[in-house]
Amino acid sequence: MALFRQWLWDGARLELGLVPIEFDDTTFPFVALQEEYSVTERDKVLLIPLEGGLPYTYLDMIGGTNDIAVKFVLEPAEYDEFWTYYNGFLNYGVDSFNMLLSVDGSEPAALACRIVSGTITVPKFKFGLWEVKMTVEALLDPIDDAANQEIIDAFMG
Amino acid sequence: MTLQTLLLSPEQEGYAPSFPAEATATMKDSPAYAVGLGIRNGARSVPVSFLTRESDGSAQYFRAFYQTAMGEGSLPFLLSLRIDTSAIAVYRCILATESLTMINVEADVYLYSMQLYAVLN
């Protein structure tokens, strides 16, 4: 697990990103195993498959976020550290944080995330490992207010 | 606080004269909303839809306006609507929570619907 995590960290320092984020102390130091990739119902967006390709979403057009179900599998030695990060670093899930995720079949990239309220599960102990599931809201396309205002002003003429 | 005007003309589907509790709850979360719209000020619930196109720039404009000027639903904005009378007037509006829906996409045409809470400006 530790070697795999280090590999991801090293890889993330390369240019992988949908959203390039400098890896530093703001990154959640646990590997998220993605169970599924889903479009949030809350944003009521369309999921339209391109020609023989991966699904493309219009999420970036109206919200820029996507809900992704993830699972953390922790060794017993990591368990307390995980919750220490959750309580402090993530402020019990309230604060946003950076995490490596793969969206639309892309290479893993560091995306800004926030836990969707109420989705974190009670930890289960399976085969000597702890398992915690949650859904995170990942920011795919940060809003550029300055660029948007230029578009607005240009349209107004 | 200067409100920005959405220049697109909506299709209106009627309106409701009531001011739902949901709107009050939304306002409590947004100081800008309370300042820009005012609470219990005769707001109408107005379902509208917008037809936008990439080719004429209205689709890009709508997305930019939604994200920045409307603060993804957290900021009030100005929009010309026809309510109560036959005349079109400018209303201060805010998006009802999670009411923005993309109804259809065809070629470069995008059709959105949303519900607004509106008071006469």
Chai-1 contact restraints between the chains, C-beta under 6 A:
chainA,res_idxA,chainB,res_idxB,connection_type,confidence,min_distance_angstrom,max_distance_angstrom,comment,restraint_id
A,R42,B,E98,contact,1.0,0.0,6.0,A-B,restraint_1
A,K44,B,T101,contact,1.0,0.0,6.0,A-B,restraint_2
A,V45,B,M102,contact,1.0,0.0,6.0,A-B,restraint_3
A,L46,B,M102,contact,1.0,0.0,6.0,A-B,restraint_4
A,M61,B,R63,contact,1.0,0.0,6.0,A-B,restraint_5
A,I62,B,L100,contact,1.0,0.0,6.0,A-B,restraint_6
A,I143,B,Q67,contact,1.0,0.0,6.0,A-B,restraint_7
A,D145,B,T68,contact,1.0,0.0,6.0,A-B,restraint_8
A,N148,B,A64,contact,1.0,0.0,6.0,A-B,restraint_9
A,N148,B,Q67,contact,1.0,0.0,6.0,A-B,restraint_10
A,N148,B,T68,contact,1.0,0.0,6.0,A-B,restraint_11
A,Q149,B,T68,contact,1.0,0.0,6.0,A-B,restraint_12
A,I151,B,Q60,contact,1.0,0.0,6.0,A-B,restraint_13
A,I151,B,Y61,contact,1.0,0.0,6.0,A-B,restraint_14
A,I151,B,A64,contact,1.0,0.0,6.0,A-B,restraint_15
A,I152,B,A64,contact,1.0,0.0,6.0,A-B,restraint_16
A,I152,B,F65,contact,1.0,0.0,6.0,A-B,restraint_17
A,F155,B,G57,contact,1.0,0.0,6.0,A-B,restraint_18
A,F155,B,Y61,contact,1.0,0.0,6.0,A-B,restraint_19
